[in-house]
Amino acid sequence: MPQNIVMERTLTQSDFDRFAALSGDDNPIHVDREFSAATRFGRTVSHGLLLNTILRGLVDQLVPGGRQVSQELVFLAPTYADEPMRFRAEIENVNDAVVTAKMSCVRIADDVVTCEGETKIHREDG
């Protein structure tokens, strides 16, 4: 079992728009450039659950076939469209059949952590 996985990815406005269409969360802070330009963020920001799904995908690569039993994720700063991001999942602890993994999203340009958290995964082989 690998101990960590890191992926760099740049989310686009098109990604935000497609996620909004799939999820039904079309809050203008995610999809309306004019609206979001007038907010404290100054531009559109990612859905938190879009970031969550990317991180969950990384965890699934660390613990294939595992069943998530809990998760905590906090959003510390905005994740903007068209800015390169680093997504990381790292195994912190393995206790019997439960794996604890740390997760984070970091803006590469300024090294700001935009979200971080922890998940517990029940291993099917544990």
Buried (B, 14 or more C-beta within 10 A) or exposed (E): EEEEBEBEEEBEBEBBBEBBEEEEBBEBBBBBEEEBEEBEEEBBBBBBEBBBEBBBEBBBEBBEEBEBEEBEBEBEBBBBBEBEBBBBBBBEEBEEBBBBBBBBBBBEEEEBBBBBBBBBBBBEEE
